């Protein structure tokens, strides 16, 4: 089975829910969140985690996970800005099915904290 690597920038609250799932699933979306947005490259995820999640919640995390490629083909790649700002739009009502196609664990690969200052990004130990 072929898989595709996806990244998801997240804050501490969402990460706690991922941890509670055994790092196997993303939590259901809130009513004001109709779309789940995994991204297609780590650099874009880093920018969101560092520049959006840290100011909003004090910490930002970049997660990496694998999803069955055949399943992902149903979601068109969306360009949300520049050439490398690529994401998938998964409707909230399809997230439980999306989670069933995750292969392996959702890993934290980078983390950023307000206390570290803007220059100090730490790579998490897998």
N, C-alpha and C positions, 0 to 999 in steps of 0.2 A: 504494500500500500504506500502510495506516495503522499508525503505531507508537505505543507507550506508553513514556513515560519512566519508568525505574526508577532507584533509587539503591542502592548497596551500601556500607555502612561496612566498612572492611577494615584490617588491620594490614600492616606492612612485608613480611612473608613472603609473604602471599597477593598483595600488590601486585606483588612481584617476579615471581611466576609469571604474572600478568596481562601484565606488560611483556614477558616472554619469549614470550608468544603474539602479540606485535605489538598488544596491547591489543584483541584480538578475541574472547577467550574466558576463562571462569573455569576455574580448575584443578579437577581431580577432587577430590571430597570425601575426607577421611580416613575410615578405618573407623568412628571414633567420631562422625562427622558425617553422619548419614543424610539430612539435609535441607539444601538451599541456600536461604537466606532473602534475596531482594532485597526492598527496602522501597518503599512507594509515595509517600513524600514526603521531601524533603531535610531537613526539620527533625528528623525521627525518625533519619535516618542521621547527622546531625551529633551528636545526643545519644549515640548508640552509639559513634561514632568517638572522640569527645572523652572520654566518661565510662567507656568499657569498654576500647577499644583502646589508648589512651594508657597507662593504668595497667598493662595486661597486657604491652605490648611497647615502650613508649616513644614510639610514634607511632600516629596514627590518620588515615585518609584517607577522604574521601567521594568515591565514584565515581558517575558518571551514565552511563547508556547507554539505548539505544532497542531495543525488542524488538517484533516483529510482533504487533499487537494480537489478530488472529485466533488466533494460536498461544497467547497468554497466557490466552485465555478458558477453557482447560482447567484452570487453577489457580484455585481459589476464593481470594478475598481473605480473609485471616485477621486478626482484630482481636486484637492481642497485649497490649492494655492499654486506654488511653484511646481516644477517638474517632479521633485522628490516628495512632495506633500501628498501622499497617496494613502487612502483608507478604504475600508469596506463599510458599508452601511447595513447593519443587521437589524431588522425591525425587532422591537422589544418582544413582540409575541413569538418570535422565532428563536429567542436566546436559549431556551431550554434545549431545543433541538441542536443548535449550534454547539452547546456544551457537550452533547453526546458525541460529537465528532472531534473533540479535542483528544489528541494522542499524547499520553504522558502527563507530566505535571506543568503547571504554570510556575515559571521561575522568576524570581526577582534578580535582574542582572545589573541594575544600577539604582542608586538612591541619592537623593538630594535633600538637605535639611537647611532650614532658614538659619539656624545657629552656625552652620558651616561657612556662611557668607557666599557671595556669588561665584567666587573663584574655586571653591572646594567641592568638587564632585567626587564622590567615592564610588568605586566599582564594588558591588556587593560580592561576597564570596558565595557564588552559586548556591 
